Amino acid sequence: APSAPGEHRAPGAQRTMEAAISQAAALADPRARTAKYEEIIDAVVAAANVDGVKEVLEHLLEEDAQLVARAAIPHLATKLAELPPDAYADVAQHVLDKLRSQLSSFEEADHTLRHGLFDHYLREEQYHAAAAALAGLAMDQSS
């Protein structure tokens, strides 16, 4: 049976995740590094590995090359929609909280996550939470 969202993984899974992240970080070419992070994101989302998603996000936000994070984090935001509904809201909110201090770099991901949360909360008939998700959207000041 799959583990509940937020449950700790076995030490072997932890080592495998660390090895994959280390392998991605060691790649010199930004495109190859981005592709490797996207593979890791795909795998942790497919496994509904909430801790893994959070771990990859933490590493991307520490990533020296912002170019890689700017490409991989929107991919993460899009892939999160594939998580089970009970895990989605928690993880999406966690990602939004982490991106808040760097919002100008990740507006696309913020937009994707807020709209995803809005849809999620509407399905759950949590209308105040749905409105709050959209209320945080950065509005384009140029129009």
LONUBA-315582 format. One record per residue (C-alpha): residue number from 1; x, y negated, z. Coordinates in nm, 3 decimals, decimal comma, always signed. Each point is the difference from the previous one (the first is absolute). Last residue first. Layout:
N
[pt NUM; [X; Y; Z]]
...
end
This chain:
143
[pt 143; [-0,180; -4,691; -1,896]]
[pt 142; [+0,351; -0,012; +0,149]]
[pt 141; [-0,086; +0,079; +0,364]]
[pt 140; [-0,053; +0,373; -0,058]]
[pt 139; [-0,171; +0,136; +0,309]]
[pt 138; [+0,184; +0,227; +0,239]]
[pt 137; [-0,247; +0,264; +0,114]]
[pt 136; [-0,051; +0,020; +0,377]]
[pt 135; [-0,374; -0,062; -0,019]]
[pt 134; [-0,035; +0,305; -0,224]]
[pt 133; [+0,084; +0,246; +0,278]]
[pt 132; [-0,203; -0,203; +0,251]]
[pt 131; [-0,309; +0,030; -0,221]]
[pt 130; [+0,036; +0,377; -0,013]]
[pt 129; [+0,057; +0,017; +0,377]]
[pt 128; [-0,320; -0,200; +0,054]]
[pt 127; [-0,188; +0,229; -0,240]]
[pt 126; [+0,092; +0,332; +0,154]]
[pt 125; [-0,245; +0,206; -0,208]]
[pt 124; [+0,263; +0,278; -0,036]]
[pt 123; [-0,020; -0,031; -0,379]]
[pt 122; [+0,031; -0,379; +0,043]]
[pt 121; [+0,301; +0,051; +0,227]]
[pt 120; [+0,182; +0,205; -0,263]]
[pt 119; [-0,082; -0,246; -0,280]]
[pt 118; [+0,134; -0,294; +0,204]]
[pt 117; [+0,302; +0,204; +0,105]]
[pt 116; [+0,081; +0,070; -0,365]]
[pt 115; [-0,048; -0,367; -0,087]]
[pt 114; [+0,236; -0,097; +0,282]]
[pt 113; [+0,254; +0,263; -0,102]]
[pt 112; [+0,013; -0,098; -0,368]]
[pt 111; [+0,023; -0,374; +0,081]]
[pt 110; [+0,277; +0,055; +0,256]]
[pt 109; [+0,188; +0,221; -0,248]]
[pt 108; [-0,021; -0,270; -0,268]]
[pt 107; [+0,100; -0,273; +0,247]]
[pt 106; [+0,316; +0,185; +0,103]]
[pt 105; [+0,287; -0,249; -0,014]]
[pt 104; [-0,209; -0,297; +0,116]]
[pt 103; [-0,137; +0,215; +0,281]]
[pt 102; [+0,335; +0,061; +0,167]]
[pt 101; [-0,108; -0,050; +0,363]]
[pt 100; [-0,338; +0,162; -0,066]]
[pt 99; [+0,144; +0,308; -0,170]]
[pt 98; [+0,026; +0,205; +0,321]]
[pt 97; [-0,355; -0,087; +0,107]]
[pt 96; [-0,134; +0,080; -0,346]]
[pt 95; [+0,179; +0,338; +0,006]]
[pt 94; [-0,147; +0,085; +0,341]]
[pt 93; [-0,347; -0,103; -0,119]]
[pt 92; [+0,033; +0,230; -0,301]]
[pt 91; [+0,122; +0,284; +0,224]]
[pt 90; [-0,287; -0,026; +0,247]]
[pt 89; [-0,265; -0,054; -0,267]]
[pt 88; [+0,121; +0,291; -0,214]]
[pt 87; [+0,036; +0,270; +0,267]]
[pt 86; [-0,369; +0,076; +0,060]]
[pt 85; [-0,075; -0,054; -0,370]]
[pt 84; [+0,244; +0,273; -0,110]]
[pt 83; [+0,295; -0,155; -0,184]]
[pt 82; [-0,027; -0,049; -0,378]]
[pt 81; [-0,066; -0,374; +0,039]]
[pt 80; [+0,349; -0,020; +0,150]]
[pt 79; [+0,144; +0,049; -0,351]]
[pt 78; [-0,078; -0,359; -0,106]]
[pt 77; [+0,166; -0,163; +0,301]]
[pt 76; [+0,301; +0,232; -0,031]]
[pt 75; [+0,046; -0,093; -0,366]]
[pt 74; [-0,023; -0,368; +0,102]]
[pt 73; [+0,275; +0,080; +0,257]]
[pt 72; [+0,232; +0,169; -0,253]]
[pt 71; [+0,058; -0,289; -0,242]]
[pt 70; [+0,053; -0,282; +0,249]]
[pt 69; [+0,195; +0,238; +0,224]]
[pt 68; [+0,242; +0,084; -0,283]]
[pt 67; [+0,053; -0,365; -0,097]]
[pt 66; [+0,053; -0,085; +0,366]]
[pt 65; [+0,328; +0,188; -0,014]]
[pt 64; [+0,126; +0,032; +0,356]]
[pt 63; [-0,289; +0,222; +0,104]]
[pt 62; [-0,119; -0,074; +0,353]]
[pt 61; [-0,358; -0,044; -0,122]]
[pt 60; [+0,041; +0,313; -0,211]]
[pt 59; [+0,118; +0,198; +0,304]]
[pt 58; [-0,296; -0,104; +0,209]]
[pt 57; [-0,238; +0,082; -0,286]]
[pt 56; [+0,154; +0,347; -0,043]]
[pt 55; [-0,042; +0,066; +0,374]]
[pt 54; [-0,361; -0,119; +0,001]]
[pt 53; [-0,089; +0,230; -0,289]]
[pt 52; [+0,179; +0,287; +0,171]]
[pt 51; [-0,187; -0,057; +0,324]]
[pt 50; [-0,329; +0,013; -0,189]]
[pt 49; [+0,086; +0,324; -0,182]]
[pt 48; [-0,317; +0,053; -0,205]]
[pt 47; [+0,204; +0,261; -0,192]]
[pt 46; [-0,082; -0,170; -0,331]]
[pt 45; [+0,084; -0,336; +0,164]]
[pt 44; [+0,338; +0,128; +0,121]]
[pt 43; [+0,083; +0,149; -0,341]]
[pt 42; [-0,106; -0,299; -0,211]]
[pt 41; [+0,193; -0,236; +0,227]]
[pt 40; [+0,313; +0,217; -0,030]]
[pt 39; [-0,031; +0,004; -0,379]]
[pt 38; [-0,051; -0,380; +0,002]]
[pt 37; [+0,315; -0,037; +0,211]]
[pt 36; [+0,191; +0,206; -0,260]]
[pt 35; [-0,136; -0,211; -0,288]]
[pt 34; [+0,102; -0,321; +0,181]]
[pt 33; [+0,353; +0,134; +0,057]]
[pt 32; [+0,028; +0,104; -0,365]]
[pt 31; [-0,114; -0,345; -0,112]]
[pt 30; [+0,235; -0,173; +0,249]]
[pt 29; [+0,303; +0,199; -0,127]]
[pt 28; [+0,245; +0,071; +0,285]]
[pt 27; [-0,183; +0,293; +0,160]]
[pt 26; [+0,099; +0,041; +0,364]]
[pt 25; [-0,329; -0,137; +0,135]]
[pt 24; [-0,195; +0,271; -0,183]]
[pt 23; [+0,217; +0,280; +0,139]]
[pt 22; [-0,022; -0,145; +0,349]]
[pt 21; [-0,380; -0,016; -0,031]]
[pt 20; [-0,015; +0,362; -0,118]]
[pt 19; [+0,234; +0,114; +0,279]]
[pt 18; [-0,200; -0,187; +0,265]]
[pt 17; [-0,322; +0,159; -0,126]]
[pt 16; [+0,155; +0,349; +0,000]]
[pt 15; [+0,137; -0,056; +0,350]]
[pt 14; [-0,344; -0,103; +0,127]]
[pt 13; [-0,163; +0,298; -0,170]]
[pt 12; [+0,249; +0,230; +0,172]]
[pt 11; [-0,067; -0,166; +0,338]]
[pt 10; [-0,371; +0,088; -0,035]]
[pt 9; [-0,225; -0,297; -0,056]]
[pt 8; [-0,162; -0,211; +0,265]]
[pt 7; [-0,370; -0,062; -0,025]]
[pt 6; [-0,104; -0,340; -0,136]]
[pt 5; [-0,280; +0,135; -0,213]]
[pt 4; [-0,100; +0,350; +0,112]]
[pt 3; [+0,213; +0,287; -0,119]]
[pt 2; [-0,110; +0,208; -0,296]]
[pt 1; [-0,132; +0,349; +0,078]]
end
